[in-house]
Amino acid sequence: MAAAATATKRVLSIQSHVVHGYVGNKVATYPLQLLGFDVDPLNSVQFSNHTGYKTFKGPVSNEKELVTIIEGLEENELLGHYSHLLTGYIGNPLFLREVGVIVQKLRQANPKLVYVCDPVMGDNGQLYVPKELLPIYRDEIIPLADIITPNQYEVELLTGKEVRSEAAVWEAMEWFHKRQIKTVVISSSDLGQPGVLRAFLSQLNGPRLAIDIPKQGGKDLVFTGTGDLFASLFLAHSHACGDVSEVFEKTIASLQAVIKRTVAALPHGDGPVKACERELKLVQSKAEIEKPQVLLKAQRLN
């Protein structure tokens, strides 16, 4: 089965599903498909919409349901077909623990499997998953990953240290590299100049890179799903290209193009922007996903 996997670009994507809007598997699947991957979404939750709306409804999957689905794939000898595993939002500690078992099974079926882990736990100092997930991510899941894409707050949670300076960023990166994670990308941080987000990338025994990203659409405007989109784009470009600077630049280019299109479509007026108006304009950004126009270049820092 492993031989089949080397010829295939197929992602098992374990994260959230929303009926309306674009986060989790809804925002990850389309870009991956545009960039040539088959995507098998496995949903950790099925919600009406993302949690930034005034209300959301829907079931959270449990670990027994996850085991049953993986058993079905295994019994049909499908696990060896995956070139990549992508994980995002998971709200149940036992479900997350089972992901560790799944990684081992996938690697048995295809030793070349690449695991991209987006350890979704919170943002801007606010945890939005049960706190029991943190030690499972830190001790059981993160050490299995090839690539991780946390935000600044998630890096602080995992390492147990504040990240308030660029020196602290590289210290945190080393914490991950000591656990044999090859590529660490902090998809955004507030360590840039005013009005500028700064993204960082470090490879084990490789380059350290940063990209400055001008914030779009006003300081209080928050878009949900950008981290999920970042992880899926980074997975696709890292498979296609050996130059990590180019991978980083193309990922940021497409992400910023989607945000730009989303901002352009916002209603004009003084009232607050509704959650539904801030949904990413993903389908409308097809061209920018397929052929990213790099405007922001990576700075090499080592």
C-alpha positions as CSV (number, residue, x, y, z in Angstrom):
1,M,0.0,0.0,0.0
2,A,2.9,2.4,0.7
3,A,3.9,2.4,-2.9
4,A,0.4,3.7,-3.9
5,A,0.8,6.5,-1.5
6,T,3.9,7.9,-3.0
7,A,2.1,8.4,-6.3
8,T,-1.0,10.0,-4.7
9,K,-1.7,13.4,-3.2
10,R,-4.4,12.6,-0.7
11,V,-5.1,14.3,2.6
12,L,-7.0,12.9,5.5
13,S,-8.2,16.1,7.1
14,I,-9.6,15.9,10.7
15,Q,-11.2,19.1,11.9
16,S,-14.5,20.9,12.3
17,H,-17.3,21.2,9.8
18,V,-19.8,24.0,9.5
19,V,-23.0,24.0,7.4
20,H,-22.8,27.7,6.7
21,G,-19.5,29.6,6.2
22,Y,-15.8,28.8,5.9
23,V,-13.8,27.4,8.8
24,G,-12.2,24.0,9.4
25,N,-12.8,21.4,6.7
26,K,-15.0,23.8,4.8
27,V,-12.1,26.3,4.3
28,A,-9.3,23.7,4.0
29,T,-10.9,21.3,1.4
30,Y,-11.4,23.6,-1.6
31,P,-7.9,25.1,-1.7
32,L,-6.3,21.7,-1.4
33,Q,-8.4,20.4,-4.2
34,L,-7.6,23.4,-6.4
35,L,-3.9,22.6,-5.7
36,G,-4.2,19.0,-6.9
37,F,-5.0,17.1,-3.7
38,D,-7.8,14.6,-3.1
39,V,-9.2,15.5,0.3
40,D,-11.0,13.1,2.7
41,P,-12.6,15.3,5.4
42,L,-13.3,13.7,8.7
43,N,-15.4,16.0,10.9
44,S,-14.7,16.5,14.6
45,V,-17.9,18.6,15.0
46,Q,-20.8,19.5,12.8
47,F,-22.0,22.9,13.7
48,S,-24.6,25.2,12.0
49,N,-21.9,27.9,11.7
50,H,-18.7,28.9,13.5
51,T,-18.6,29.9,17.1
52,G,-18.1,33.6,16.4
53,Y,-21.8,34.0,15.7
54,K,-24.3,34.9,18.5
55,T,-25.3,31.2,18.6
56,F,-24.2,27.9,17.1
57,K,-25.8,24.4,17.2
58,G,-24.8,20.9,16.3
59,P,-23.1,17.7,17.5
60,V,-19.5,17.1,18.7
61,S,-18.1,13.8,17.5
62,N,-16.7,11.4,20.1
63,E,-13.7,9.1,20.0
64,K,-15.9,6.0,19.5
65,E,-17.3,7.5,16.2
66,L,-13.7,8.4,15.2
67,V,-12.5,4.8,15.8
68,T,-15.4,3.4,13.8
69,I,-14.7,5.5,10.8
70,I,-10.9,4.7,10.9
71,E,-11.8,1.0,11.2
72,G,-13.8,1.2,8.0
73,L,-10.9,2.8,6.1
74,E,-8.5,0.3,7.6
75,E,-10.6,-2.8,6.7
76,N,-10.8,-1.5,3.1
77,E,-7.0,-1.1,3.1
78,L,-7.3,2.6,2.4
79,L,-4.9,4.0,5.1
80,G,-1.9,3.6,2.8
81,H,-3.4,5.9,0.3
82,Y,-2.8,9.0,2.4
83,S,0.2,11.2,1.7
84,H,-0.7,13.7,4.4
85,L,-2.7,14.0,7.6
86,L,-4.0,17.5,8.5
87,T,-5.6,18.1,11.9
88,G,-7.3,21.3,13.1
89,Y,-10.1,22.1,15.6
90,I,-10.9,19.2,17.9
91,G,-13.0,19.9,21.0
92,N,-12.9,16.6,22.8
93,P,-9.8,15.4,24.8
94,L,-10.4,11.7,24.2
95,F,-11.0,12.3,20.4
96,L,-7.7,14.1,20.3
97,R,-5.9,11.3,22.1
98,E,-7.2,8.9,19.5
99,V,-5.6,11.1,16.8
100,G,-2.2,9.9,18.2
101,V,-3.2,6.3,17.5
102,I,-4.3,7.2,14.0
103,V,-1.0,8.9,13.2
104,Q,0.8,5.7,14.1
105,K,-1.6,3.6,12.0
106,L,-1.2,5.9,9.0
107,R,2.6,5.8,9.3
108,Q,2.6,2.0,9.4
109,A,0.6,2.0,6.2
110,N,2.8,4.7,4.6
111,P,6.1,5.5,6.3
112,K,6.4,8.7,4.2
113,L,3.2,10.2,5.5
114,V,3.6,13.9,6.4
115,Y,1.6,15.1,9.4
116,V,0.6,18.8,9.5
117,C,-0.8,19.8,12.9
118,D,-2.6,23.0,13.6
119,P,-3.0,22.8,17.4
120,V,-6.2,24.9,17.6
121,M,-6.7,25.9,21.2
122,G,-7.3,29.7,21.3
123,D,-6.3,33.1,20.2
124,N,-5.6,36.6,21.7
125,G,-5.2,35.2,25.2
126,Q,-8.5,33.3,25.1
127,L,-8.8,29.5,25.3
128,Y,-11.7,28.1,23.3
129,V,-11.3,24.4,23.8
130,P,-11.3,22.5,27.1
131,K,-8.1,23.0,29.0
132,E,-7.6,19.2,29.1
133,L,-6.5,19.3,25.5
134,L,-3.3,21.2,26.2
135,P,-1.3,18.4,27.8
136,I,-2.5,15.9,25.2
137,Y,-1.3,18.2,22.4
138,R,2.0,19.0,24.2
139,D,3.0,15.5,25.3
140,E,1.2,13.2,22.8
141,I,0.3,14.9,19.5
142,I,2.9,17.6,18.8
143,P,5.9,15.2,19.0
144,L,4.3,13.2,16.1
145,A,4.0,16.2,13.7
146,D,6.3,17.1,10.8
147,I,4.9,20.6,10.4
148,I,3.0,22.7,13.0
149,T,1.2,26.0,12.5
150,P,0.3,27.4,15.9
151,N,-0.6,31.1,16.5
152,Q,1.3,33.2,19.0
153,Y,-1.0,32.3,21.9
154,E,-0.9,28.6,21.2
155,V,2.9,28.7,21.2
156,E,2.7,30.3,24.7
157,L,0.3,27.6,25.9
158,L,2.4,24.7,24.5
159,T,5.9,26.0,25.7
160,G,4.6,27.4,28.9
161,K,6.5,30.7,28.2
162,E,5.4,34.2,27.1
163,V,6.3,35.2,23.6
164,R,6.7,38.9,23.8
165,S,9.8,39.5,21.7
166,E,11.5,38.1,18.6
167,A,14.2,36.5,20.8
168,A,11.4,34.6,22.6
169,V,10.0,33.4,19.2
170,W,13.2,31.7,18.3
171,E,13.5,30.2,21.8
172,A,10.0,28.8,21.4
173,M,10.9,27.4,18.0
174,E,13.8,25.6,19.6
175,W,11.4,24.0,22.1
176,F,9.6,22.4,19.2
177,H,12.7,21.4,17.3
178,K,14.0,19.6,20.4
179,R,10.9,17.5,20.0
180,Q,12.0,16.7,16.4
181,I,9.4,18.9,14.7
182,K,11.0,19.8,11.4
183,T,9.0,22.9,10.4
184,V,7.4,25.4,12.8
185,V,5.3,28.2,11.4
186,I,3.7,30.9,13.6
187,S,1.0,32.0,11.2
188,S,0.6,35.5,12.9
189,S,1.9,37.4,15.8
190,D,1.5,41.0,17.2
191,L,5.3,41.4,17.2
192,G,5.4,43.6,14.1
193,Q,5.2,47.4,13.8
194,P,1.8,49.0,14.6
195,G,-0.7,47.8,12.0
196,V,1.6,45.0,10.9
197,L,1.3,41.3,11.7
198,R,4.6,39.3,11.7
199,A,4.7,35.6,10.7
200,F,7.7,33.4,11.6
201,L,9.1,30.1,10.2
202,S,11.9,28.0,11.5
203,Q,13.2,24.7,10.1
204,L,15.2,22.2,12.2
205,N,18.9,22.9,11.3
206,G,17.6,25.2,8.5
207,P,16.5,28.8,7.8
208,R,14.7,31.2,10.1
209,L,12.3,33.4,8.2
210,A,9.8,36.2,8.9
211,I,7.2,38.0,6.8
212,D,5.6,41.3,7.7
213,I,1.9,41.4,6.8
214,P,0.0,44.7,6.8
215,K,-3.2,44.3,8.7
216,Q,-6.3,44.6,6.4
217,G,-9.7,46.1,7.1
218,G,-9.2,48.0,10.4
219,K,-7.8,47.1,13.8
220,D,-11.0,45.5,15.2
221,L,-11.9,43.4,12.2
222,V,-11.4,39.7,12.9
223,F,-11.8,37.0,10.3
224,T,-12.5,33.4,11.4
225,G,-10.9,30.5,9.5
226,T,-7.7,32.2,8.4
227,G,-5.5,29.8,10.5
228,D,-7.3,26.8,9.0
229,L,-6.8,28.2,5.5
230,F,-3.1,28.9,6.3
231,A,-2.4,25.3,7.4
232,S,-4.1,23.8,4.2
233,L,-2.2,26.2,1.9
234,F,1.1,25.5,3.6
235,L,0.6,21.7,3.4
236,A,-0.1,22.0,-0.4
237,H,2.8,24.3,-1.2
238,S,5.3,22.5,1.0
239,H,4.5,19.3,-0.9
240,A,5.0,21.0,-4.3
241,C,8.2,22.9,-3.5
242,G,11.5,22.3,-1.7
243,D,12.2,26.0,-1.1
244,V,10.6,26.8,2.2
245,S,10.9,30.6,1.6
246,E,8.8,30.2,-1.5
247,V,6.3,27.9,0.3
248,F,5.9,30.6,3.1
249,E,5.5,33.4,0.6
250,K,2.9,31.6,-1.6
251,T,0.9,30.6,1.5
252,I,0.8,34.2,2.8
253,A,0.1,35.5,-0.7
254,S,-3.0,33.4,-1.2
255,L,-4.2,34.0,2.4
256,Q,-3.9,37.8,2.0
257,A,-5.6,37.7,-1.4
258,V,-8.6,36.0,0.2
259,I,-8.7,38.5,3.1
260,K,-8.4,41.4,0.6
261,R,-11.4,40.1,-1.4
262,T,-13.3,39.6,1.8
263,V,-12.6,43.2,3.0
264,A,-13.6,44.5,-0.4
265,A,-17.0,42.8,-0.2
266,L,-17.8,44.2,3.3
267,P,-20.8,46.6,3.4
268,H,-20.0,50.3,3.6
269,G,-21.4,52.0,6.6
270,D,-20.7,52.8,10.3
271,G,-22.5,49.8,11.8
272,P,-20.8,46.8,13.3
273,V,-19.9,44.1,10.7
274,K,-22.0,41.0,11.1
275,A,-20.3,37.5,11.5
276,C,-21.9,36.4,8.2
277,E,-20.4,39.4,6.3
278,R,-16.9,38.5,7.6
279,E,-17.0,34.9,6.1
280,L,-14.0,34.4,3.9
281,K,-14.6,34.9,0.1
282,L,-13.0,31.6,-0.6
283,V,-14.7,30.5,-3.9
284,Q,-14.3,34.0,-5.3
285,S,-10.5,33.7,-4.7
286,K,-10.0,30.6,-6.9
287,A,-7.4,32.3,-9.2
288,E,-5.4,33.7,-6.3
289,I,-5.3,30.2,-4.7
290,E,-4.2,28.5,-7.9
291,K,-1.6,31.1,-8.9
292,P,-0.5,33.1,-5.9
293,Q,1.0,36.5,-6.7
294,V,3.8,37.0,-4.1
295,L,3.9,40.6,-2.9
296,L,5.3,40.1,0.6
297,K,8.8,38.5,0.6
298,A,10.3,36.4,3.4
299,Q,13.3,37.9,5.3
300,R,16.1,35.4,6.1
301,L,17.2,35.9,9.7
302,N,20.1,33.4,10.1
